[in-house]
């Protein structure tokens, strides 16, 4: 039910002094300024937001100096995640989407908050009337038209309060609240996604640097072997073939090193982008800490059902769709209103006052019932669609979690095996090099041993960072950053 008080009318009367009229208008302006003052701060903030040259980091690309990154500085994984969560544009967008949802909730709640409106008017006009076609005997003729004018004053106050509307406003509030919870869940989802992307980029950079180190070590070993082959050839213990083959092996190793270093540059650019940067500060990263995760798929899925933000957002959207059905149904019912008003009118002060009250039942347009029933059907269809999206999200989480757990276990097993193989390959290289010095091993054996060692070390590095990436994927899927 709406409670409404309204007042507006104008009544002619004798003239009032201009001086008193000016005072009345000044008072009205002061009253109007009092009503408008609360909106001034909001308008100021809106105007400031329109100035793109004053946009804060996140709404523009943050600089390396603003996040304290420079040539030679050290960047940890935790620092990289913190920078991204504060300055990445995706985080700013998700935060502002939450602000929008919060304002929508406040707007829906305002349906229960009374509104107060004041109005005042002043009019000065002539009062000429048209003369009749014939004059009745005994009555004086109307005065001829003139420029003589008189004042008209009107003032009033109105208030409106919603009492009951058969649940329409309540459904709108609940729907907006559910959308706000969905926005909060989406913000958490964005937080997890941004953190995961930073972790993945950080691990990829650390992996690229480790592989580049393996390539450098390989170049060094082939350089040592070339120098050794040259010395042995000069003293007649080896043939020219050994020197030539050592030179070819060194060239291949140098080519691999060039590719590894280029991969480091690419990985650094990816990490900078994941943090929200568009420049290369030249920082150093630290070695990522070891992570151990042993939870089973069933345990992780139980956590995901409780905490996974995308799933929580789908649940909130389903709730909002259900509230939309309530609102569509409530829109079929009539509205009970109560109107009341108080006004002052006249041509001179003090003005004449009047009041009125008028309860009323507002029946909805009967011809609009087919349209409103169609809106109910549409809301029901949207509810069913939202429920299906929730089920699809749960199934997608299960799929991603299954894949991440499988990749985690695969990487863990490969890491254990590659570590053992790398140790054996190193022992083999040492043995072959000693045999080559005394002429009991060929140049081919030296090459094969060194290649096997490089491959084993590369496999060990890859397996280690594959394991860290899989753990990060599991954390993201269950809703942990």
Number of C-alpha atoms within 10 A of each C-alpha: 18 21 20 21 23 21 23 18 15 19 16 18 15 12 16 15 9 10 8 12 17 11 11 15 14 12 12 17 13 12 12 14 11 10 13 10 10 10 9 10 10 11 11 10 10 11 10 13 13 10 9 10 9 11 13 12 17 19 16 16 16 21 17 19 9 8 16 12 17 15 11 11 12 14 16 15 19 12 13 22 22 16 20 25 24 18 22 25 20 20 22 18 15 20 18 14 17 21 15 14 21 19 14 19 20 14 15 20 17 14 18 17 13 14 13 14 13 16 15 21 15 14 14 13 12 12 12 14 10 9 12 9 6 7 11 9 7 6 7 8 12 12 10 9 12 9 9 9 14 17 22 22 24 23 21 21 18 19 17 21 19 19 17 16 17 19 16 20 20 20 22 23 24 21 27 25 23 24 25 25 23 26 26 23 24 22 24 24 25 22 25 24 21 24 26 23 23 27 24 22 24 29 23 23 23 21 24 24 21 19 25 22 16 22 25 19 15 23 21 15 16 25 19 13 23 21 15 19 25 19 14 20 16 12 9 10 13 20 14 14 12 20 21 15 16 24 18 14 20 22 15 13 22 19 12 19 21 14 12 21 18 14 19 21 15 15 21 24 18 21 24 21 18 25 27 27 23 15 13 17 18 14 16 14 18 12 13 16 8 9 9 10 14 11 11 10 17 12 10 19 21 12 15 25 16 12 17 24 27 24 28 26 25 25 22 24 25 25 21 27 24 22 24 25 22 22 24 23 20 19 21 19 15 15 17 18 20 18 18 18 18 17 23 22 25 21 22 20 14 9 16 13 13 12 12 12 14 12 14 14 12 13 11 13 9 8 8 10 13 10 10 16 15 12 18 21 15 15 21 18 14 18 21 15 14 21 19 14 17 21 15 14 18 19 13 14 20 20 12 16 24 19 15 23 22 14 19 24 16 15 22 20 15 19 21 13 15 22 19 13 19 20 13 14 21 18 13 17 21 14 14 21 22 14 15 20 15 10 13 10 15 15 21 12 15 23 20 13 21 23 18 19 23 21 18 23 23 21 19 23 21 20 24 22 23 23 26 23 24 24 21 23 27 28 20 25 30 25 23 21 20
